[in-house]
Amino acid sequence: MDEGVRLGVRGLAQVLGPRGAGHPAEHMAELTEQGVRIDCAAPDVERLGFEPDALETNAHVAPLQRLADLAANGWRLVPT
């Protein structure tokens, strides 16, 4: 889940991946415009050394139980 957490950190999507169509920053901007909540696993945020206030406005530090609850309700977690 490391890359998923990095996508949630303010400014990092702009430096990941190729430029142009399908660039991670474009996807993150669209998700933000649509009001999509990005849940970043708390243990991964901590292990990677990011502070919660470093996340994008629509990204949140999520306890593992929230991710487990989403999966149990049919949501798909995006593997990285």
Backbone as CSV, one residue per row, in Angstrom:
resi,resn,N_x,N_y,N_z,CA_x,CA_y,CA_z,C_x,C_y,C_z
1,MET,0.814,-1.192,0.000,0.000,0.000,0.000,0.865,1.267,0.000
2,ASP,2.170,1.106,-0.070,3.063,2.262,-0.004,2.762,3.317,-1.061
3,GLU,2.624,2.903,-2.327,2.394,3.891,-3.383,1.047,4.571,-3.200
4,GLY,0.047,3.858,-2.698,-1.247,4.473,-2.430,-1.134,5.576,-1.397
5,VAL,-0.343,5.349,-0.368,-0.118,6.383,0.644,0.618,7.558,0.023
6,ARG,1.615,7.282,-0.782,2.372,8.377,-1.413,1.464,9.232,-2.296
7,LEU,0.495,8.608,-2.977,-0.445,9.384,-3.787,-1.274,10.330,-2.924
8,GLY,-1.523,9.940,-1.692,-2.303,10.776,-0.800,-1.544,11.941,-0.197
9,VAL,-0.224,11.939,-0.327,0.599,13.004,0.249,0.637,14.193,-0.709
10,ARG,0.364,15.363,-0.166,0.302,16.591,-0.956,1.544,16.767,-1.823
11,GLY,1.333,16.913,-3.124,2.400,17.213,-4.060,3.135,16.020,-4.657
12,LEU,3.018,14.831,-4.062,3.792,13.706,-4.576,3.224,13.126,-5.870
13,ALA,1.927,13.215,-6.091,1.345,12.680,-7.327,1.925,13.388,-8.547
14,GLN,2.324,14.647,-8.387,2.864,15.414,-9.508,4.211,14.877,-9.985
15,VAL,4.938,14.190,-9.118,6.264,13.703,-9.500,6.283,12.207,-9.812
16,LEU,5.135,11.550,-9.712,5.064,10.122,-9.983,4.560,9.865,-11.399
17,GLY,5.075,8.857,-12.025,4.557,8.400,-13.304,4.870,9.299,-14.481
18,PRO,4.452,8.849,-15.661,4.714,9.607,-16.885,3.806,10.826,-16.987
19,ARG,4.245,11.819,-17.706,3.430,13.013,-17.949,2.404,12.704,-19.032
20,GLY,1.333,13.466,-19.052,0.320,13.297,-20.089,-0.866,12.501,-19.579
21,ALA,-1.635,11.984,-20.521,-2.859,11.251,-20.184,-2.565,10.134,-19.196
22,GLY,-3.356,10.056,-18.178,-3.199,9.009,-17.193,-2.189,9.308,-16.102
23,HIS,-1.701,10.534,-16.060,-0.730,10.894,-15.019,-1.423,10.849,-13.657
24,PRO,-0.754,10.311,-12.640,-1.355,10.218,-11.311,-1.912,11.542,-10.791
25,ALA,-1.250,12.649,-11.067,-1.743,13.949,-10.589,-3.084,14.294,-11.214
26,GLU,-3.282,13.929,-12.477,-4.563,14.183,-13.135,-5.674,13.354,-12.498
27,HIS,-5.361,12.108,-12.201,-6.354,11.249,-11.553,-6.706,11.769,-10.160
28,MET,-5.693,12.166,-9.414,-5.944,12.686,-8.068,-6.764,13.981,-8.122
29,ALA,-6.482,14.848,-9.096,-7.250,16.081,-9.234,-8.713,15.771,-9.532
30,GLU,-8.962,14.807,-10.401,-10.342,14.415,-10.730,-11.049,13.838,-9.509
31,LEU,-10.359,12.997,-8.763,-10.961,12.428,-7.552,-11.300,13.533,-6.552
32,THR,-10.411,14.497,-6.407,-10.661,15.619,-5.495,-11.874,16.412,-5.954
33,GLU,-11.955,16.711,-7.260,-13.094,17.453,-7.795,-14.406,16.715,-7.563
34,GLN,-14.365,15.395,-7.615,-15.571,14.587,-7.429,-15.897,14.349,-5.952
35,GLY,-15.042,14.834,-5.063,-15.287,14.674,-3.631,-15.004,13.280,-3.106
36,VAL,-14.175,12.534,-3.816,-13.846,11.171,-3.399,-12.889,11.216,-2.208
37,ARG,-13.210,10.416,-1.208,-12.361,10.306,-0.026,-11.284,9.260,-0.293
38,ILE,-10.041,9.616,-0.020,-8.916,8.693,-0.167,-8.488,8.275,1.238
39,ASP,-8.591,6.993,1.525,-8.180,6.472,2.827,-6.791,5.872,2.715
40,CYS,-5.872,6.400,3.507,-4.498,5.901,3.557,-4.328,5.120,4.854
41,ALA,-3.872,3.897,4.748,-3.733,3.035,5.922,-2.788,3.654,6.950
42,ALA,-3.288,3.800,8.164,-2.533,4.442,9.244,-1.145,3.830,9.457
43,PRO,-1.022,2.494,9.503,0.312,1.935,9.728,1.300,2.303,8.621
44,ASP,0.808,2.393,7.382,1.695,2.725,6.270,2.080,4.196,6.297
45,VAL,1.147,5.068,6.648,1.456,6.499,6.774,2.551,6.684,7.816
46,GLU,2.384,6.029,8.955,3.362,6.142,10.039,4.709,5.540,9.637
47,ARG,4.686,4.337,9.060,5.927,3.649,8.690,6.725,4.443,7.658
48,LEU,6.015,5.131,6.747,6.697,5.924,5.727,7.131,7.294,6.244
49,GLY,6.726,7.631,7.469,7.182,8.865,8.096,6.417,10.120,7.702
50,PHE,5.189,9.969,7.185,4.393,11.129,6.823,3.513,11.558,7.984
51,GLU,3.348,12.856,8.137,2.442,13.400,9.140,1.047,13.516,8.516
52,PRO,-0.024,13.342,9.289,-1.381,13.450,8.748,-1.651,14.770,8.030
53,ASP,-1.040,15.865,8.493,-1.299,17.158,7.853,-0.569,17.308,6.515
54,ALA,0.223,16.299,6.131,0.906,16.319,4.833,0.016,15.757,3.720
55,LEU,-1.145,15.212,4.087,-2.009,14.586,3.099,-2.843,15.608,2.335
56,GLU,-3.234,15.220,1.120,-4.134,16.034,0.306,-5.433,16.261,1.084
57,THR,-6.199,17.261,0.675,-7.414,17.599,1.407,-8.434,16.469,1.422
58,ASN,-8.449,15.637,0.395,-9.414,14.532,0.361,-8.808,13.207,0.837
59,ALA,-7.572,13.244,1.320,-6.914,12.040,1.827,-6.936,12.062,3.351
60,HIS,-7.155,10.904,3.929,-7.285,10.777,5.383,-6.512,9.569,5.863
61,VAL,-5.969,9.682,7.063,-5.339,8.535,7.704,-6.481,7.659,8.215
62,ALA,-6.491,6.416,7.759,-7.581,5.504,8.114,-7.043,4.337,8.939
63,PRO,-7.719,4.047,10.049,-7.321,2.857,10.809,-7.621,1.611,9.976
64,LEU,-6.888,0.562,10.223,-7.085,-0.664,9.456,-8.522,-1.175,9.544
65,GLN,-9.186,-0.937,10.661,-10.566,-1.406,10.798,-11.474,-0.747,9.757
66,ARG,-11.247,0.531,9.450,-12.068,1.184,8.419,-11.874,0.489,7.072
67,LEU,-10.629,0.179,6.729,-10.366,-0.495,5.465,-10.984,-1.884,5.456
68,ALA,-10.920,-2.582,6.581,-11.537,-3.908,6.677,-13.052,-3.799,6.525
69,ASP,-13.653,-2.773,7.142,-15.101,-2.571,7.028,-15.510,-2.273,5.591
70,LEU,-14.731,-1.448,4.900,-15.026,-1.152,3.497,-14.970,-2.419,2.657
71,ALA,-13.924,-3.220,2.864,-13.785,-4.463,2.107,-14.941,-5.416,2.410
72,ALA,-15.345,-5.487,3.671,-16.448,-6.366,4.055,-17.763,-5.933,3.424
73,ASN,-17.884,-4.657,3.101,-19.105,-4.132,2.491,-19.025,-4.074,0.967
74,GLY,-18.035,-4.751,0.401,-17.953,-4.859,-1.046,-17.075,-3.845,-1.742
75,TRP,-16.497,-2.913,-0.996,-15.584,-1.954,-1.609,-14.294,-2.670,-1.956
76,ARG,-13.672,-2.249,-3.019,-12.400,-2.845,-3.414,-11.270,-1.910,-3.006
77,LEU,-10.284,-2.496,-2.368,-9.078,-1.734,-2.036,-8.183,-1.737,-3.253
78,VAL,-7.542,-0.609,-3.527,-6.669,-0.497,-4.693,-5.268,-0.937,-4.286
79,PRO,-4.828,-2.082,-4.790,-3.465,-2.522,-4.461,-2.450,-1.693,-5.253
80,THR,-1.276,-1.555,-4.683,-0.236,-0.817,-5.386,1.007,-1.653,-5.497
